[in-house]
Amino acid sequence: MTNQKKQPQIGVGVMIMRDGKLLLGQRKSSLGQSTYAWTGGHLEFGETLEECAKRETFEETRLVVTSLKFLCMSNVISYDKHYLDVEFVAEVESGEPQIMEPDKIVSWRWYELDDLPSPLFKAAELALQSYRTGQFYNP
């Protein structure tokens, strides 16, 4: 590794709910490998948070977001990375998620909120805590 200073990045996540179930995928990528997470990724230059959430969801699943609501913001220092993470709750058009990035996701599945797989990706874990408690910021 070079002597380049590490910088925090901005991550955006999308908690997709349908009929009381949550969409999660098991991660393959080195960042949180084998954890379960929902759609999301890095904010691109010039993009709004909402545009990022919709783009990442479509790129990863081919699902189209129909409603988007702010959930929380978290300061996530995990997996040897530092992210300012912004999470949304979304609804999507009908249809089932497709694996569009097989190098990053093993599978997509719908899970009952009281029967989630483990371990969860750290950002998703914090966001679920916010979803259940109404807390908007996780320091």
N, C-alpha and C positions, 0 to 999 in steps of 0.2 A: 504494500500500500504506500502511496505517496504521502508527503507531509501536508497534503491539502486538508484544510480545516473542514470537518464535517458540518453540514448545515441542516437545520430542520427542513422538512418538506411538508407540503399540504396534501392530505389525503381526503377523499370524499367517498363515503359509503352509502349504500342504499338498502335499507331493510324492507324487503318486499313481502307484503302480507296478502293472502288470498284465502277467504273462507276460514279465517282464524288460524291459518298455517303460515309458517315462515319458510322462505326459500333460502337454503344453504348449500354451499358447495364445499367439497373437501379440496384443500389447496395442495398443489404439487410444487409450486415455486419455492425457492429457498426461504423467502420471507414468510415465516409461519407455516412451514411445510407440515402437512398432515393435520392442520387445524381446520376448523369449519368456519366459513365466512360467507357473507353475501356479496353482491356485486359492488364494485368500487375500484378506485384507482387514483392516479395523480391528476391534480388540477393543471390544465395546460395554460400557457400564457394567453391572456386576453379572454379567457373563458369564465363565465359565471359559475358559481357553485352548482346551480340548478342545471345548467347546460352540461356540466361535467357528469352529474349524477345520471342524467338521461342518456348521455353518450356511452358511458361505461356500462350501463345496464344493457343497452342495445348491442354494443360490441361483444359483450361476454355471453349474452343469452338470446339475442334477437327479440327480446320482449320490449314492448313500447310502454313507457311510463305515461299514465293518464292523470295521476295526481301525485303531488310531492309536498311533504310537510317537514319542516325542520324538526329534528329530534334533539341533537345535542352537539357539543363541541368538546373534544378531549385532547389533553396533552399526553400523547402516547410515546413513551420511551421503552421500547421493547425490540427484541430481535436485532440488537445492535444498531437500531435506527431511532430517529426522533421525528415524530409527525405531529403537526397540528391537524387533528382529524375532525371533519365535519360530517355528521350523519343525518340522513333523512329517512322518513318512513314513506313508502310509495305503494300505489296500486298500479297494476299493469293491465294492458288489454288481455283478452283471453288468449289461450295458447299455452304451450308448455315450453320451458326453457331448453335451449339447445346448447351443447358444449361447443363454443366457438373458439376457445383457446385451450385445446387439449394438452398443451405443454404447461398450463397453469392450474387447471381444474380437473379432478378425477370424475366428478359427477355432480349434478344438481338434483336436489330432492326437496320436497315439502315436508316440514316437521311441525308437529304440535308444539305450542309454546312451553308446555309443561313436560315435554319429552324430547329435549334437544340433544344432539350428539356432543361428544366431548373429544378433545379439548376445543374450545372456541378460540378463534383469532382474537387477539387482545382488544382491538378496536371494537369488534362485535360484542365482546363480553362487556365492555364499558357502556356501549350504546344500549344493550339490553337492560343493564342496571338503570340507565336513564329512562328507558321506556317503562319500566316497572315502578319507578319512584317519582318521575316527573322532574328529576334533576337535569338541568340544561348544560352544566359544565362539570367536567371531570378533570381536576387539576393534575 
